[in-house]
């Protein structure tokens, strides 16, 4: 195995080995990216004539590796995966390079001289989703409607019966109540009493999108932060491969986890019966390249993990143990009342066995259905009850703003529209934030003025269409499956770029949005030359070409706020102490950030009293 050195040095070592070899067995990940890495290196080394076989395995357990070497595939069988990955790269480059140049030039001609307006085959439709969501909410006009509820009380328990009927006005509601002689108090008979004992198996094992949604729901982590945390645990060999799209494991991995479960439970301080010791289809089956997230055989010392990593590790470990725990059991009761033409019902659930919830009882999962609707008193069919009616005024609600989970997590809009993969969605969203197209505020993504200006340029374009991107993904999948020729897809992409470039050049910039962006781009006068303006383009810098003033947006591992940047530029120092700064050795400290005599950032510490 070749370790250390630069990429160039490593490649020289690899090429030297290839030169001596008679044949090459490709053993990278069993997916398109693994194929792309292999062929890119082998072609650069001029050794394609030596490729003979392909090791196609999705588990690193010794038994799986041995079985894979006993049944090596012909290399030609998986070559289409490389073709799909190569065409994807070329297409992304063609779209991104051409449209980024076009939009940046349009912005420059409009006076936004220091802004890069990047575009991409996937990132631009995602921006369009966020911007359209914001505009739809701004333009949303709520529509009132009315609901009717009936309340009673038995054995000290208050019960609310609801009807599915919605009424467009209070007048219509009162008309229906008058027709059916519904008045308070109202005497009614209990209709059907439906009782059912239900069971619920543990949720699926985590793939990357799953742990991202879970982490956002419980701790507010963004998708890219969660990926960073899982990657750190993977680098320390505490969990399996992080960028997985699978929620399944193999039978061998299941049995291995079952053996290690008692040790893992001891580590987590759990005492749960491991009842489900046989593989079930919900957790065990065939998968493409990488298994669901699992803890490895190397157990960490929990008190030595940073808090954020600890949260993620415990979540992955607990989820892996849940599949062995008993099913969750509860009794569901539904009671119905017929009040003339209207049917009312009340539902209650009573937990009879927490089962797997004992493993992770206090955590939230956005994708779980809440079953805890409370206990109902005992009702019998034909029993008389007295009801009081409530008229409730409601309004239709706008679509919610996207969160990290609903935008790019499990069952998110990006997943439904086939925009990116679990491994790339976090980076796509981060790119849009880093390029100031949108920002995260109170766990909700909102477009910036720059993002809205970009959306105005692409909202009527195929480039901003999620449907167009999804159709491209389908065609790329057909290349992988040898059902479409790569050259045909590339020809269509080139034609699309040429056609859209002509159309986009004719689209004008919205003047109101343009003025907002012009005003926002000027942060203040340069403190060094006092001639140019300070603008942001990856770094804060002066528009005067003869001035070298520059301010990094992150200092001592702390990202500066807009207010702090403004204070530094206008006053040469922050007005308050900045906490959370980190030294090169990793220790944290707090200080005022100031500009010194050379207009470089420095620290000024609070003076301590006696």
NUDREN-95539 format. One record per residue: residue in one letter; x, y, z of N, C-alpha, C in turn. Coordinates in steps of 0.001 Angstrom, whole numbers, plus 500000, padded with zeros to 6 digits. Layout:
<pts>
AXYZXYZXYZ...
</pts>
This chain:
<pts>
X500842498811500000500000500000500000500876501238500000X500511502233499190501300503449499067500723504500499996X501535505009500910501069506019501852502006507219501799X501460508403502162502278509596502295502670510193500958X503296511382501032503739512060499830502623512838499163X502990513661498201502007514432497455501284513525496477X500209514073495887499451513298494909500340512918493722X501213513852493330502115513567492222503075512430492542X503601512438493758504519511372494167503791510036494254X502573510065494762501798508831494850501509508276493463X501177509177492532500901508717491172502136508072490541X503306508634490799504541508046490263504731506630490778X504447506417492064504572505078492638503582504121491976X502329504611491799501303503769491185501706503415489753X502159504399489007502552504162487615503697503154487530X504641503262488486505766502319488493505269500894488704X504279500732489569503698499407489805502969498926488553X502220499818487899501501499462486674502477499018485581X503601499717485492504587499391484460505132497971484639X505231497523485869505769496198486137504715495098486052X503439495512486144502358494517486214502035493934484844X501561492697484837501079492062483607499592492329483403X498845492467484515497411492734484433496980493558485646X495836494229485494495321495091486565493909494659486917X493674494465488204492321494200488712491829495476489372X490743496047488879490171497255489475489428496859490745X489775497512491858489172497155493149488687498393493905X488366499460493167487815500652493806486344500402494162X485673501411494727484272501268495121483418500778493950X482440499968494278481588499373493241480462500328492856X480849501458492266479886502433491778480553503292490716X479821504287490222480344505082489108481581505879489504X481609506413490742482765507210491147483996506327491339X483782505133491865484906504207491985485472503856490630X484586503622489663485016503307488300485759504492487673X485240505695487923485842506901487358487248507119487906X487423506933489205488749507088489821489734506097489206X489293504855489086490186503815488564490632504121487138X489672504371486252490025504586484845490786505891484635X490481506910485440491215508173485308492692507970485621X492980507198486677494374506950487050495048506031486039X494346504972485653494952503991484745495211504608483368X494284505438482890494495506087481582495650507071481660X495746507819482762496858508760482911498200508037482958X498190506800483458499423506004483535499699505253482239X498771505341481280498963504653480000498931503145480128X498051502620480993498044501179481253496687500550480988X495871501170480144494521500634479910494557499246479275X495630498928478550495705497618477894495927496477478888X496220496848480139496487495818481143495274495515482037X494180496261481832492986496029482634492345494701482229X492122493843483180491532492539482858490262492245483647X490284492443484957489174492015485797488705493145486725X487516492928487292486934493901488219486483493190489493X487025493641490642486555493152491936485331493980492311X484172493346492364482923494085492589482308493614493904X482678494288494995482184493911496322481639495150497007X480726494945497950480176496077498693480353495919500196X481288495068500594481599494886502016483074494572502147X483689495090503202485102494837503437485334493709504439X484271493020504818484460491848505674485295490810504932X486202490143505622487090489172504958486346488160504101X485213487662504583484464486653503816483957487230502499X483505488527502517482999489156501299484130489412500305X485279489838500810486427490097499927486901488788499287X486989487735500083487424486436499546486451485927498488X485149486081498758484145485642497784484243486453496504X484551487772496649484681488634495475485838488230494590X486964487878495191488126487467494395487897486116493726X487025485305494305486718484010493680485772484160492489X485094485312492404484149485532491303484378486899490659X485632487137490237485971488402489580485157488581488296X484729489815488049483964490118486838484909490587485740X484467490442484504485228490992483395485152492511483470X486259493199483266486293494658483422485309495364482491X485060494792481333484156495429480364482714495502480883X482362494631481816480987494600482323480613495876483067X481576496546483662481280497730484477481815499020483858X482326498956482634482912500131481987481885501246481793X480624500900481638479580501916481423479463502856482627X479816502382483818479785503253484993480797504393484822X481954504066484268482954505101484013482462506074482937X481842505550481895481338506426480840480302507413481384X479415506932482248478398507813482830479048508898483679X480017508525484510480689509499485376481465510521484557X482119510065483475482910510977482628482005511983481926X480899511510481363479968512402480664479335513378481648X479062512922482857478511513802483896479484514950484194X480764514620484329481765515646484614481855516664483485X481890516170482255481992517067481099480762517966481004X479581517395481204478337518165481116478287519237482201X478657518858483421478659519825484519479622520972484223X480768520641483651481759521678483332481228522606482236X480625522048481204480101522865480108479028523838480603X478100523320481402477016524170481912477565525212482883X478346524766483863478859525682484878479768526749484316X480705526360483475481670527321482942481004528370482065X480139527942481150479523528887480216478553529849480893X477670529314481733476666530182482330477219531028483469X478239530543484179478883531378485193479533532583484544X480202532370483430480814533496482714479759534479482221X478672533950481661477622534815481126477000535668482226X476564535039483323475884535781484383476840536764485074X478099536388485224479070537286485846479317538504484967X479410538292483652479594539416482724478384540340482736X477182539775482807475978540609482862475972541446484138X476382540829485235476425541550486505477488542646486466X478632542349485857479708543333485748479270544533484924X478628544290483801478156545385482945477097546228483642X476396545616484619475359546348485348475934547106486544X477243546984486783477876547709487878478293546851489050X477936545573489045478343544668490118479716544092489776X480729544935489883482045544618489333482807543538490084X482411543249491297483222542329492108482422541116492563X481370540787491843480527539651492184480648538565491127X480809537339491589480772536185490694479385535559490805X478704535429489678477372534813489651477505533422489038X477782532456489911478041531103489427476735530378489139X476792529464488214475646528634487848476113527196487748X475168526267487829475513524855487724474309524032487350X474576522867486818473505521986486345472560521591487467X473074521473488711472240521088489841472023522262490795X473059523050491066472928524119492058471916525177491640X471812525467490343470886526512489898469421526111490092X468995524885489762467615524484490078467328524485491590X468335524164492409468118524186493863467890525623494328X468680526559493812468464527973494123467063528397493695X466629527944492521465294528291492028464209527802492987X464394526616493562463425526087494527463311526988495751X464464527409496295464476528233497506463896529619497225X464279530202496084463776531535495742462276531513495467X461815530509494734460384530408494429459574530179495708X460119529387496603459465529147497883459256530463498637X460283531305498640460203532606499326459164533498498650X459178533586497345458243534451496623456807533964496773X456628532646496742455275532087496932454746532432498315X455610532387499324455174532728500679454857534212500802X455670535028500120455410536475500145454071536820499494X453732536089498441452520536392497684451305535594498155X451506534780499170450425533908499627449307534720500288X448088534417499925446928535063500533446109533991501267X446074534058502586445360533017503347443860533036503067X443289531855503038441849531694502827441238531159504115X440257531852504683439662531387505944438741530185505723X438648529349506739437688528256506742437333527941508195X436283527146508387435788526877509736435711525381509978X435999524994511229435912523600511648434931523486512813X434400522282512964433469522012514051434004520864514903X434033521074516207434466520033517135433388519801518188X433369518582518718432436518234519787433232517697520966X432972518239522160433748517860523334432863517190524384X433471516247525096432800515606526223433854515243527254X433396514718528391434323514306529447433792513041530101X434707512087530352434327510847531015435493510368531870X435186509947533074436199509424534011437346510414534205X436995511699534169438009512732534367438880513000533161X438591512354532026439387512536530800438578513339529798X439117514450529327438455515268528325438739514700526933X437690514590526129437810513988524797437249514966523761X437984515139522660437531515990521560437249515125520341X436021515179519852435634514480518621435682515481517462X436259515049516356436433515943515214435730515373513991X435303516274513113434758515882511820435697516343510722X435750515614509627436639515960508517436104517108507675X434847517475507903434225518528507104434888519881507360X435130520628506266435611522004506359434537522914505765X434309524055506417433251524957505984433868526279505525X433444526783504348434068527999503794433748529264504582X432696529252505413432331530453506169431602530046507436X431534530980508379430798530724509611429312530579509313X428832531348508322427419531269507934427071529869507459X427946529288506625427707527940506108427760526918507232X428701527095508171428810526185509314427526526225510149X427051527423510439425847527554511256424615527027510525X424591527145509197423482526597508413423438525077508546X424632524428508438424700522971508551424315522536509960X424770523289510977424423522942512354422906523059512562X422297524088511992420849524274512143420075523155511447X420531522780510250419862521713509496419899520393510259X421030520123510944421211518861511660420863518973513146X420326520150513522419884520384514904421010520115515908X422205520626515548423370520463516423423469521688517324X423277521483518601423310522584519546423891522068520863X424379522989521662424959522644522961423917522858524056X423647521875524958424237520523524951423510519625523948X424231518615523472423685517711522458423834516284522964X422744515541522870422773514146523308423033513244522113X424063512400522204424427511522521085424729510132521610X424707509187520709425058507809521047426409507460520423X427218506731521190428493506238520662428198505228519558X428867505412518430428728504469517327429763503360517440X430514503160516392431522502086516396432673502416517342X433149501425518063434354501521518886435342500503518330X436329500994517624437276500121516923438571500044517722X438943498835518107440180498625518863441109497726518064X442376498104518040443346497333517264444708497370517957X445315496205518086446668496131518645447653496220517483X448577497170517561449499497398516451450941497257516906X451776496916515938453222496845516192453937497697515164X455091498200515539455904499023514643457363498603514795X457975498207513704459392497828513746460251499082513840X461480498907514218462418500030514353462635500699513001X462971501993512998463240502677511725464433502070511013X464542502371509730465657501852508929466991502350509470X468036501651509118469379502102509457469672503408508726X470611504170509258470934505461508669471716505322507370X471281506013506314472182506368505228472609507810505517X473376508428504626473859509780504908472695510749505057X471719510685504135470581511600504207469793511403505493X469697510155505947468957509866507162469594510475508393X470913510337508535471579510911509707471579512428509617X471598512978508399471537514436508249470188514977508719X469097514316508330467767514754508772467625514610510283X468121513505510816468030513248512254468817514302513039X470017514619512573470864515592513269470264516989513189X469630517317512085468999518626511967467799518738512900X467006517651513013465826517669513873466195517752515349X467304517125515737467664517041517155468619518131517622X469552518535516770470570519498517210470712520698516283X469922520742515204469984521878514297471209521897513410X471900520759513262473088520722512414472687520865510950X473470521614510182473275521660508742473769520347508137X473384520087506892473778518834506245475290518730506089X475951519846505732477401519776505538478126519589506865X477562520145507963478202519930509265478081518464509677X476909517877509452476733516466509798477678515588509000X477794515860507697478734515089506874480155515237507405X480519516432507804481858516668508354482080515850509625X481046515778510478481160515032511729481256513529511484X480426513020510565480487511579510250481836511243509613X482330512152508757483624511938508117484738511860509166X484665512717510178485681512704511240485633511384512009X484439510881512282484311509584512958484813508452512077X484576508568510765485067507560509813486596507588509753X487179508789509709488640508918509655489284508323510904X488557508377512026489071507791513277488736506305513369X488085505757512329487720504335512246486682503938513288X485781504867513637484709504556514584483401504187513888X483186504666512653481974504322511899482370503966510469X481430503351509752481690502948508369481572504141507431X481746503876506136481833504911505108480666505892505187X480952507224505262479887508204505523478991508545504342X479507508544503118478731509053501978477866507969501339X477283507162502167476490506047501656475071506474501313X474530505843500272473146506076499864472253504907500271X472793503982501047472071502761501376471628502730502838X470486502115503082470017501901504455469970500405504763X470693499601503966470747498150504152472167497706504487X472248496528505109473535495879505344473414494433504862X474544493770504733474532492376504296474231491457505476X473901490196505175473646489209506234474887489023507102X476064489042506465477306488883507227477496490062508186X477216491268507708477354492447508568476324492421509703X475132491934509417474098491810510446474572490874511558X475081489704511177475545488738512170476732489271512966X477595490027512286478734490627512970478269491656514002X477274492481513609476732493477514535476042492805515725X475355491695515468474658490974516537475662490475517578X476809489997517112477847489528518040478378490682518895X478493491845518294479098492977518996478083493812519770X476792493493519620475745494295520243475894494410521764X476164493315522500476300493444523966477400494421524371X478529494374523667479632495271523971479234496723523701X478499496929522606478058498277522245477023498798523246X476155497916523711475153498308524709475819498711526024X476864497990526393477604498337527605478227499717527472X478791499991526303479403501297526045478381502417526201X477150502195525712476108503220525743475285503199527023X475546502232527885474799502143529129473364501715528936X473114500794528001471756500337527681471501498942528235X470244498676528542469830497345528990468531497010528266X468662496493527063467505496205526208467604494771525711X466472494097525667466429492717525180466706492688523672X467613491821523242467918491672521819467085490519521268X465849490834520943464878489793520598464935489406519127X465164490384518249465143490118516801466544489757516315X466868488490516413468219488029516066468307487455514657X467190487450513920467202486966512544467114488149511579X467857488126510453467824489237509495466419489486508956X466048490767508849464768491152508259465020492046507051X464110491978506075464311492674504800464429494185504965X463863494717506019463924496164506246465351496629506489X466190495725506961467557496095507331468629495336506554X468309494174506037469317493304505418468918492995503983X469865493176503055469600492888501654470777493278500787X470577493225499483471627493589498540471706495107498409X472906495620498279473092497056498050474256497247497092X474395498507496607475317498782495506476790498815495940X477162499845496699478581500035496984478916500047498469X478167500822499245478495500983500653477272500681501514X477504500016502611476408499644503508475867500861504241X474766500652504962474252501683505860475312502017506909X475156503160507551476112503582508577476046502657509789X477211502175510193477325501292511354478532501702512186X478522501422513487479749501572514268480709500438513914X481963500702513914482961499675513600483318498897514865X484232497965514719484675497166515872485505497993516849X486051499119516369486848499985517242485905500915518006X485808500718519303484905501526520116485653502727520698X485073503923520574485759505106521095485574505242522604X486394506077523208486161506486524589485241507695524519X483992507496524927482973508511524706483326509848525354X483982509821526503484303511079527187485407511852526490X486037511237525477487103511924524751486636512459523397X485394512158523024484866512670521761484322514078521960X484549515001520992483885516311521059482370516114521081X481648517042521685480209516876521896479461516587520598X479761517327519532479046517129518266479300515738517692X480543515282517733480857513936517254480196512878518133X480155513146519438479530512207520372478052512034520041X477357513142519769475944513072519407475724512172518197X476551512373517165476401511601515922476746510138516147X477834509873516880478232508478517115477148507728517873X476627508332518942475591507665519733474351507411518887X473979508378518032472805508198517172472985507010516230X474159506896515607474431505784514683474464504457515440X475121504450516595475222503219517391473850502779517886X473052503718518372471716503377518857470839502851517720X470911503510516563470088503066515440470461501653515002X471743501311515085472176499960514701471677498910515684X471505499296516966471013498359517975469493498189517909X468801499205517417467334499165517384466787497980516597X467496497596515520466957496525514673466929495182515408X467693495053516498467681493821517294466651493875518424X466196495084518779465278495254519906463864494824519524X463002494565520495461618494178520197460878495295519458X459841494918518725459013495907518051458275496754519079X457965497964518701457155498845519528455698498398519401X454975498319520519453586497860520496452676498892521158X451481499055520595450526499993521178449110499584520781X448152500004521593446741499769521308446140501054520738X445488500904519603444857502056518955443339501913519059X442690502966519546441231502962519688440650504145518916X439629503868518108438916504926517405437437504837517775X436891505954518262435490506020518668434756506970517735X433599506503517184432846507303516219431481507684516780X431029508873516377429700509370516734429037509912515475X427833509502515209427059510060514102426075511075514660X426305512347514304425405513422514710424603513829513481X423503513118513263422699513280512048423585513046510822X423799514044509963424529513820508703426045513891508877X426504514340510037427941514502510251428492513371511109X429687512913510754430366511880511551431546512505512282X431618512272513584432727512731514414433505511515514913X434796511700515117435603510592515639436718511121516534X437172510264517447438310510555518315439218509336518324X440515509568518341441485508469518284442471508594519435X442806507466520022443805507455521084444704506247520978X445957506429521333446931505338521320447494505138522720X447627503903523123448204503578524429449397502660524215X450560503126524642451790502350524513451722501130525421X451953499930524859451971498718525681453376498137525816X454242498454524865455640498006524950456497498978524155X457365499706524825458220500672524133459132500004523107X459545498772523366460390498063522413461659498833522096X461891499068520794463116499747520350463205501196520814X462068501795521227462117503173521704462895503288523014X463105502177523702463922502210524912465376502548524581X465756502295523336467138502565522927467345504051522674X466328504731522138466493506117521686465226506912521982X464755506822523197463407507302523516463265508816523468X464311509565523741464179511018523861464479511783522573X464878511114521529465274511800520309464123511902519321X464271512842518383463252513082517371463752512588516018X462796512194515196463109511835513818462015512445512949X462404513376512062461417514088511245460566513153510408X461076511976510120460380511080509206459565510006509926X459474510105511260458634509167512001457245509748512168X456233508887512154454864509311512421454612509269513919X454126510364514473453865510407515910452600509633516216X452710508624517065451558507784517384450956508137518744X451631508989519498451196509235520867450077510274520897X448824509820520796447677510726520795446898510668522098X447435510014523096446797509994524395445771508889524551X445469508607525812444540507518526126443102508018526114X442199507207525570440768507504525601440119506732526746X439074507292527340438318506509528342437577505369527645X437100504419528430436382503287527853434969503720527416X434688503547526109433361503811525574432768502505525048X431438502403525109430746501246524558429751501700523512X429591500895522487428640501218521424427238501366522009X426555502452521617425212502716522106425172503555523362X426306503791523956426385504592525174426004506047524873X425310506675525782424883508062525616425959509013526159X426266510038525357427215511072525787426602512434525510X427080513428526255426605514802526076427750515637525495X427451516306524403428486517026523658428294518533523736X429422519228523747429438520678523584430182520977522286X429607521848521444430207522125520137431058523396520186X432177523340519499433069524494519338433215524805517863X433103526079517518433351526527516143434745527142516094X435596526608515247436985527058515161437249527747513829X437745528967513897438127529675512670439589529385512356X439868528957511141441229528623510706441548529365509410X442813529298509008443254529860507732444184528876507045X444112528841505708445078528038504967446468528608505209X447477527733505226448842528136505545449739528054504313X450704528967504198451634528896503067452591527725503226X453257527390502149454294526373502214455374526824503201X455914525891503960456959526232504920458280526494504212X459101527343504821460454527552504293461245526255504425X462189526052503524462987524829503544463980524852504707X464082523725505390465109523514506408466224522684505785X467371522525506467468396521629505928467862520236505641X466942519762506494466382518430506301465420518381505126X464466519329505058463461519277503995464015519661502638X465159520379502624465769520736501343466667519614500829X467534519057501689468507518093501187468664516834502001X467763516572502964467881515385503797467064514217503275X466690513325504192465912512137503843464502512557503413X464047512013502273462724512335501724462558513825501449X463651514515501159463631515955500909463180516258499485X462997517553499212462589517979497870463683517671496858X464961517786497244466050517464496322466049515978495994X465758515146496997465710513700496753464542513356495833X463373513961496093462188513670495287462362514101493836X463081515212493620463288515726492264464573515192491633X465257514284492351466483513667491830467571514704491560X467708515669492456468737516703492332469921516321493207X471008515891492589472183515471493331471992514107493977X472944513729494812472905512466495553473096512791497029X472813511844497941473061512124499363474492512592499625X475427512108498822476831512476499023477147513883498530X476350514415497577476659515725496993475709516829497436X474535516478497961473531517515498272474034518502499317X474721518019500334475221518919501372476171519950500778X477036519518499874478009520433499269477328521419498326X476280520960497614475540521853496718474906522982497526X474271522628498649473633523636499499474682524567500097X475792524003500562476866524818501142477420525793500114X477550525337498869478050526209497804477132527407497607X475820527173497625474864528276497460474943529256498628X475206528743499842475356529623501001476677530384500916X477760529679500595479079530306500511479120531393499438X478370531191498372478345532183497283477265533229497482X476707533233498692475768534270499136474499534331498296X474064533180497789472773533110497116471645532907498122X471963532285499251470966532081500287471668531986501632X470882532088502694471451532026504043470529531219504946X471107530682506007470344529891506971470024530771508171X468735530982508413468282531805509527467268531016510345X467587530763511601466713529990512490466287528670511844X467285527982511302467101526653510697466218526687509444X466133527834508794465358527964507554466210528658506501X466179528124505268466929528728504174466095529812503497X466704531004503354466055532116502675467008532649501612X466478533027500427467351533588499392467795534999499761X468994535375499385469467536740499554469020537573498351X469301538875498389468999539724497226469781539240496006X470995538768496247471789538234495145471127536986494582X470619536123495467469933534909495018468668535225494247X467920536239494703466691536619494004466993537229492642X468112537972492552468504538535491254468881537415490296X469611536420490794469969535275489962468713534512489535X467774534336490465466527533628490139465756534365489053X465769535701489115465075536481488093465651536211486704X466932535883486648467573535595485356467230534196484840X467011533243485746466873531848485306465483531243485524X464552532029486085463247531453486435462461530954485228X462679531566484059461977531120482853462877530289481941X464036529924482465465014529177481675464967527694482017X465348526863481077465463525432481339466573525164482343X467538526080482428468642525905483360468148525882484803X467086526624485097466552526657486441465458525640486695X465260524740485750464168523771485846464638522477486507X463998522125487602464309520858488266463919519681487389X462861519845486610462406518777485717463456518484484644X464102519551484125465151519363483121466324518584483722X466738518976484925467854518292485570467511516837485849X466265516577486267465836515199486542465855514362485269X465455514966484138465478514219482873466910513902482464X467835514843482744469252514564482472469741513399483331X469339513390484603469754512304485488469253510960484975X468037510944484468467485509700483927468286509222482725X468688510155481874469482509784480692470883509317481089X471456509960482110472762509513482596472668508093483160X471553507800483813471329506443484317471255505451483153X470661505874482050470572504999480877471947504742480267X472853505723480360474237505507479904474884504427480765X474661504529482074475212503542483008474701502145482684X473446502070482221472826500778481922472983500375480457X473842501091479731474123500790478319472883500916477419X471961501805477807470760502007476999470784503332476247X471833504131476453472020505361475677473504505571475448X473819506123474278475215506377473943475673507686474593X476858507703475185477364508920475831477437510106474871X477840509848473632478008510926472660476684511621472355X475598510855472356474286511423472079473884512409473181X474106512033474424473771512910475540474614514177475491X475909514029475220476808515180475189476443516137474063X476027515602472922475590516448471802474390517296472208X473444516700472935472256517431473375472609518501474403X473571518212475285473990519198476283474620520409475589X475450520148474608476094521258473875475046522113473161X474066521454472575473002522193471877472198523027472877X471921522456474040471190523180475082471964524421475517X473277524277475749474100525398476191474092526514475150X474270526152473866474283527167472808472947527909472750X471853527163472796470517527758472690470212528663473883X470518528194475087470204528972476276471093530198476418X472337530122475955473221531285476024472654532440475209X472120532130474037471516533162473191470294533764473883X469460532906474450468238533376475117468558534197476360X469502533718477164469831534383478420470413535778478202X471144535963477119471742537271476858470680538351476670X469476537953476272468403538920475994467581539242477235X467749538450478318466937538678479512467494539859480318X466653540861480606467144542030481354467222541742482847X468029542525483551468104542425485003466991543262485623X466384542757486667465350543498487381465991544706488066X465496545900487744466156547118488216466106547251489729X464967546912490350464844547036491801465808546107492517X465881544857492048466816543909492644468261544318492384X468514544874491202469858545326490863470312546416491829X469423547390492110469786548476493008470037547953494426X469250546971494865469467546373496185470830545703496259X471200545003495190472489544321495172473647545307495103X473458546394494353474502547422494280474729548049495655X473624548325496353473745548933497683474381547962498673X473998546685498579474513545689499527475976545352499282X476434545515498037477811545122497717478835546095498282X478438547333498554479345548329499098479258548312500622X480270547760501267480230547588502715480663548865503431X481561549618502824482041550868503420483286551348502700X483763552529503087484980553083502500486201552343503027X487197552213502154488415551505502545489123552255503673X489441551605504798490114552286505921491579552590505636X492121551977504573493551552167504288493792553294503294X493117553235502128493369554256501106492316555366501113X491171555109501717490066556072501812489547556513500440X489863555734499411489398556079498063488437555024497515X488833553772497614487989552701497106486920552281498113X486032551411497665484997550842498531485356549401498862X484924548946500022485150547564500414483981546723499903X484302545667499159483300544742498632483730543325499008X482808542390498849483115540999499202483081540121497975X484139539369497762484191538322496756485182537287497268X484652536362498086485440535370498822486215536004499969X486805537170499745487413537956500815486913539391500680X487024540154501767486689541573501709487915542317501176X487720543102500118488870543788499520488441545146498977X489424545952498623489206547320498155489054547346496645X488131548204496171487915548319494717489006549139494040X489813549847494817490927550625494265492033549667493831X492362549600492551493373548635492087494763548878492665X495004550094493185496323550405493753496385550112495250X495266549629495819495220549367497262495202547861497504X495977547401498465496077545969498739495323545557500002X494414546405500510493694546050501731492846544802501500X492904543889502480492146542647502376491805542162503788X490588541677503949490126541174505234489476539814505024X490001538803505713489451537460505568488136537355506333X487150536640505784485857536508506475485925535623507713X486994534822507840487152533952509005488496534232509652X488483534507510943489707534820511680489781533903512898X490895533220513033491110532290514154489957531300514252X489602530727513099488556529701512995487167530223513379X486985531532513376485692532143513713485230532999512535X484042532691512011483506533479510913482949534782511444X483375535887510856482922537191511310481480537439510866X480718538117511715479372538516511330479443539777510474X478359540087509780478319541310508966478567542536509842X478004542514511052478175543649511967479632543822512367X480309542706512657481720542786513059482603543283511920X482306542859510692483066543334509534482881544837509375X481641545295509499481342546722509372482076547523510442X482118547005511668482811547689512764484304547785512489X484905546731511983486339546749511675486663547764510597X485830547829509571486080548732508445485837550182508849X484761550424509619484419551805509987485227552327511169X485496551442512153486111551908513399487466551289513706X487859550269512929489153549634513156489160548618514272X488002548306514857487938547331515937486490546906516143X486314545709516724484970545270517095484595545962518400X483331546296518557482901547005519765482775546070520961X482606544769520694482484543796521764483531542700521616X483809542027522704484742540899522685484154539784521819X484987539189520966484572538072520110485002536776520783X484049535924521097484358534646521741484414533538520700X484917532375521119484977531232520214486149531240519261X487108532129519477488315532143518653489204530955519044X489958530425518074490821529271518347492248529561517923X493187529172518784494603529328518460495048528205517541X496264528301517045496801527266516153496930525926516865X496988525964518213497096524729518992495721524164519361X494662524871518978493318524359519214492640524868520472X493338525686521277492708526218522483491837527423522131X490724527582522824489802528679522539490140529899523393X489809531077522868490022532310523619489055533365523102X488984534485523780488141535594523342488938536886523409X488639537789522474489387539041522395488657540009521474X489033541279521544488603542243520542489422541980519272X488809542075518113489551541997516858489773543432516386X491022543767516079491363545146515695492188545130514417X492263546297513762493178546502512644494401547232513183X495600546652512963496819547291513474497286548398512525X498468548930512782498980550059511993499211549686510534X499344548382510252499539547937508865498218547470508247X497122547719508962495778547353508514495626545837508357X496321545132509243496153543687509356495376543405510650X494682542281510686493906541961511892494825541504513022X494463541916514223495210541530515419494200541377516559X494702540925517723493822540703518872494186541642520007X493177542119520695493372542960521867492559542337522993X493231541976524067492580541237525146492052542180526227X490973541745526865490391542541527936491391542681529079X491403543859529653492263544063530819491556543516532051X492253542670532777491668542061533970491823542992535162X490801543039535985490858543853537195491709543209538260X491863543906539401492682543352540479492024542106541044
</pts>
